[in-house]
């Protein structure tokens, strides 16, 4: 299955739950370009980034546009957010019709705009199945936080973006995700010894209860190891420093795997301010527990650490090509950031002390 990036744009939300994926847009803009190139004896490439209309009772209530590259989807999403200042003609509507389909129309004549939108990551065999899957998941509420970015309403008096209702703080635990109890970060220090450089390990275990009856509880453990790889340069000179090796792993119980398998791991701030997805390998530890400690991306560990350093409550997910298999709360605060900074400082001091000790022994 391919990974597609889908932008859902709703013109009318009142009956969006009853809307269905309608006909594919003929892409008149591409037809015009192809015709112009054809008149010069050139052949246009195939149309890119197709669009399907959302229909209810014969009326358009929005559209679904599918991209093969995330950067194009992000650009489209941001451009629609500009509303009246948008450079994207598909942001402008009049009497239920996008101005792009009205000959001679321009933005000044628009009296309606896209009311809300989302950006989803969907795995599907084709663009059309990606569009259909994204829309069905959207109306059923099955899109997880890291799979969808919502356009947030703005306070007209202040111009500030307001968080969606589901992102506002609540004292009530979320039923589907359960109640999470964190152990707090435990610090394990390893001193210099024969053949070993100094390192510090931060470990936290989260126990989640109150899940579905078929899975009453779960345990999520996060282990971050910061290891010194030695000094770079003389500590008395500018530009010197310490190289660090960072290792990160997540273990989940119960999560039964017969063998190593590829998944997509997600970390998303509950307030929807940031979300990251990572291609990972999960491996069985025992009959009930699996561990994730292999990341495909060269910056994945760094991005995971940045999510933990945000100091915000996170949502941890694991998905395969068809559905989200694991969705667990990951309580988080500024403790991790403080402990990590302290660990870095201690390792630097240890390396500098070790450097001067070796200098003394050489004399």
C-alpha positions in Angstrom: 0.0 0.0 0.0 1.1 3.5 -0.7 1.0 6.4 1.7 -1.2 9.2 0.5 -1.8 12.7 1.9 -5.4 13.8 1.9 -6.9 17.2 2.4 -10.6 17.2 3.3 -12.2 20.6 2.7 -15.7 21.1 3.9 -17.9 23.9 2.4 -20.9 23.0 4.5 -20.6 21.1 7.7 -24.3 20.8 8.7 -24.8 17.6 6.8 -21.3 16.4 6.3 -22.1 13.1 8.1 -24.5 12.3 5.3 -22.2 13.2 2.5 -20.6 10.7 0.2 -17.6 10.8 -2.1 -18.8 12.0 -5.4 -17.4 12.3 -8.9 -13.8 13.0 -9.7 -12.9 16.5 -10.7 -12.1 16.7 -14.4 -9.0 18.9 -13.6 -9.8 21.6 -16.1 -6.7 23.5 -15.2 -4.6 20.5 -16.4 -6.7 20.2 -19.5 -6.0 23.8 -20.4 -2.3 23.4 -19.9 -2.3 20.1 -22.0 -4.2 21.9 -24.7 -1.8 24.8 -24.8 1.2 22.5 -24.9 -0.5 20.4 -27.6 -0.8 23.4 -29.8 3.0 23.8 -29.6 3.6 20.2 -30.4 4.4 19.2 -26.8 2.8 16.5 -24.7 1.7 17.3 -21.2 2.5 14.9 -18.4 -0.3 13.0 -16.5 -2.5 14.9 -14.2 -1.3 15.0 -10.6 -3.0 15.3 -7.2 -6.6 14.3 -8.1 -9.7 15.6 -6.4 -13.2 14.2 -5.6 -16.3 16.1 -4.6 -18.3 15.5 -1.5 -21.9 15.3 -2.4 -25.2 15.3 -0.5 -28.6 15.3 -2.2 -26.9 16.4 -5.4 -25.2 19.3 -3.8 -21.5 19.8 -3.1 -20.6 20.1 0.5 -16.8 20.0 0.0 -14.1 18.1 -1.7 -11.3 15.6 -1.0 -7.9 16.2 -2.6 -5.2 13.5 -2.6 -1.5 14.2 -2.8 1.5 11.9 -3.3 3.9 14.2 -1.5 3.3 15.6 2.0 4.9 19.0 1.2 2.3 19.7 -1.5 -0.5 18.7 0.8 0.9 21.0 3.6 1.2 23.9 1.1 -2.5 23.4 0.0 -3.6 23.1 3.6 -1.8 26.3 4.7 -3.0 28.2 1.6 -6.7 27.4 2.3 -6.2 28.6 5.9 -5.5 32.1 4.5 -9.3 32.3 3.7 -9.8 35.8 2.0 -6.1 36.2 1.4 -5.7 32.8 -0.2 -3.9 32.5 -3.5 -5.7 29.2 -4.1 -8.8 29.6 -6.2 -10.3 26.5 -4.7 -10.6 28.4 -1.4 -13.3 30.6 -3.0 -16.9 29.5 -3.4 -20.1 31.2 -4.6 -23.5 29.7 -4.3 -22.2 26.2 -3.6 -19.8 26.2 -6.6 -16.0 26.6 -6.5 -15.0 29.7 -8.5 -12.4 27.6 -10.3 -15.4 26.0 -12.2 -17.1 29.4 -12.9 -15.9 30.9 -16.1 -14.7 34.4 -15.7 -15.2 34.4 -11.9 -12.6 36.0 -9.6 -12.0 36.1 -5.9 -13.8 39.4 -5.4 -17.1 37.8 -6.4 -16.8 35.1 -3.7 -19.2 35.1 -0.9 -18.4 31.7 0.7 -15.3 30.0 1.8 -14.2 26.5 2.9 -15.5 26.3 6.4 -13.2 23.6 7.9 -10.5 21.2 6.7 -8.2 18.5 7.8 -5.0 16.9 6.6 -4.8 13.1 6.9 -2.2 10.5 6.2 -3.8 7.4 4.6 -2.4 4.1 3.4 -4.3 2.8 0.3 -3.6 1.2 -3.0 -4.9 4.1 -5.1 -5.7 7.8 -4.8 -9.4 7.1 -5.0 -9.3 4.5 -2.3 -7.3 6.9 -0.1 -9.9 9.6 -0.6 -12.7 7.2 0.2 -10.9 5.8 3.3 -10.0 9.2 4.6 -13.6 10.5 4.3 -15.1 7.4 5.9 -12.7 7.6 8.8 -13.3 11.3 9.2 -17.1 11.1 9.5 -16.8 8.0 11.8 -14.4 9.8 14.1 -11.7 7.2 13.8 -8.9 9.4 12.7 -6.3 9.6 15.5 -4.6 12.8 16.6 -1.4 12.3 14.6 -3.4 11.4 11.4 -5.3 14.6 11.2 -4.6 18.3 11.6 -7.8 20.4 12.1 -8.3 23.9 11.0 -9.1 25.7 14.2 -11.7 28.5 14.6 -10.4 32.0 15.2 -11.7 34.5 17.7 -12.9 37.4 15.6 -12.2 39.9 18.4 -8.6 38.9 18.9 -7.7 37.1 15.7 -6.1 34.3 17.8 -6.6 30.7 17.0 -8.8 28.9 19.5 -8.1 25.3 20.4 -10.9 22.8 19.4 -13.2 21.7 22.3 -11.7 18.3 22.5 -8.2 19.8 23.1 -9.3 21.8 26.1 -8.2 20.6 29.6 -10.6 18.3 31.3 -10.5 16.5 34.7 -12.3 13.5 33.3 -10.1 10.7 32.0 -10.7 9.8 28.3 -12.7 6.6 28.3 -11.3 5.0 25.2 -7.7 5.7 26.1 -8.0 4.7 29.8 -6.5 6.3 32.9 -2.7 6.5 32.9 -0.5 6.4 36.0 3.2 7.3 35.4 6.0 6.0 37.6 8.0 9.2 37.2 11.4 9.2 35.4 14.0 7.0 37.0 17.7 7.9 36.4 20.4 5.2 36.1 24.0 6.4 35.9 26.9 4.3 34.6 30.4 5.5 35.5 33.6 5.2 33.5 35.0 1.7 33.7 37.2 -0.5 31.5 35.9 -0.4 27.9 32.8 1.7 28.8 32.1 5.4 28.4 29.8 7.3 30.8 26.1 7.1 30.1 22.8 7.9 31.8 19.5 6.2 31.3 16.1 7.8 31.9 13.2 5.3 32.3 9.5 5.7 32.9 6.7 3.2 33.1 3.1 4.1 32.4 0.3 1.8 33.6 -3.0 2.4 31.8 -6.2 1.1 33.3 -9.9 1.4 32.4 -9.5 0.3 28.8 -12.0 -1.9 26.8 -13.2 -5.0 28.7 -11.2 -7.2 26.3 -8.0 -5.3 27.4 -8.5 -4.0 30.9 -4.9 -2.7 31.3 -1.7 -2.0 29.4 1.9 -1.0 30.3 4.0 1.4 28.2 7.6 1.9 29.1 9.9 4.6 27.7 13.7 4.2 28.0 16.1 6.9 26.8 19.8 6.4 27.1 22.3 9.2 26.6 25.9 8.0 26.2 29.1 10.0 25.8 31.2 9.2 22.7 34.1 11.3 23.9 35.4 14.8 23.7 35.8 16.7 20.5 39.0 18.8 20.7 40.8 20.3 23.7 38.4 21.4 26.4 40.5 24.6 26.8 39.9 25.6 23.2 36.8 27.1 21.5 34.7 24.7 19.5 35.3 21.7 21.8 32.5 19.6 23.1 31.2 16.1 23.7 29.7 13.7 21.2 26.5 12.0 22.4 24.9 8.8 21.3 21.1 8.7 21.9 19.1 5.6 22.1 15.4 5.4 22.6 13.0 2.5 23.0 9.3 1.9 23.8 8.0 -1.4 25.1 4.3 -2.2 25.1 2.4 -4.9 27.0 0.2 -6.6 25.9 1.3 -6.4 22.2 1.8 -9.9 20.9 4.1 -10.4 17.9 5.3 -13.7 16.5 8.3 -12.0 14.7 9.8 -8.6 13.8 7.3 -6.4 11.9 7.2 -2.9 10.4 4.7 -0.4 11.9 4.1 3.3 12.0 4.5 4.8 15.4 2.9 8.1 16.3 3.6 10.7 19.0 1.1 13.6 19.1 0.5 16.4 21.6 -3.0 16.1 23.0 -3.5 19.8 22.4 -2.7 19.1 18.7 0.1 21.6 18.6 2.5 19.0 17.1 2.5 15.4 15.8 5.2 13.1 14.4 5.1 9.7 12.7 7.9 7.3 12.5 8.5 4.1 10.4 9.7 1.6 13.0 10.4 -2.1 13.6 8.7 -3.8 16.6 10.2 -6.9 18.0 8.8 -9.5 20.5 10.4 -9.5 23.9 8.2 -12.3 25.3 4.8 -13.8 24.5 3.0 -10.6 25.7 5.5 -7.8 25.2 7.0 -6.1 22.2 9.7 -3.4 22.0 10.3 -0.6 19.5 14.0 0.3 19.3 14.7 0.4 15.6 13.8 3.5 13.6 14.2 3.9 9.8 14.7 7.7 9.7 18.1 9.1 10.6 16.5 11.9 12.7 13.7 9.9 14.2 15.2 9.5 17.6 16.0 13.2 17.8 12.4 14.0 16.8 11.0 11.6 19.4 13.2 13.2 22.1 11.9 16.7 21.0 8.4 15.5 21.5 9.2 14.3 25.0 11.0 17.6 25.7 7.8 19.6 24.8 6.5 18.9 28.3 3.0 18.2 27.0 0.8 15.2 27.4 1.2 13.0 24.4 -0.8 10.3 22.6 1.2 7.2 21.6 -0.1 5.1 18.7 1.0 2.1 16.6 -0.6 1.5 13.2 -0.2 -1.0 10.4 -1.3 -0.4 6.8 -5.0 -0.6 7.6 -5.7 0.5 11.1 -4.5 1.9 14.4 -3.6 -1.0 16.6 -2.5 0.8 19.8 -3.6 4.1 21.2 -2.4 5.0 24.7 -1.9 8.2 26.7 1.6 9.1 27.5 1.7 11.5 30.5 4.5 14.0 30.1 5.7 17.1 31.8 8.9 19.2 32.0 10.7 16.6 34.2 12.1 14.8 31.2 13.6 18.0 29.8 15.2 18.9 33.1 16.6 15.5 33.7 18.0 15.2 30.2 19.8 18.6 30.5 21.2 17.6 33.9 22.4 14.3 32.4 24.1 16.1 29.5 25.9 18.5 31.9 27.1 15.6 34.1 28.5 13.7 31.1 30.3 16.7 29.9 31.8 17.3 33.4 32.8 13.6 33.6 34.5 13.7 30.2 36.5 16.8 31.1 37.5 15.3 34.5 38.6 12.1 32.7 40.5 14.2 30.2 42.6 15.9 32.9 43.1 12.7 34.8 44.7 11.1 31.7 46.8 14.2 31.3 48.1 13.8 34.8 48.9 10.1 34.3 50.9 10.8 31.2 53.3 13.1 33.1 
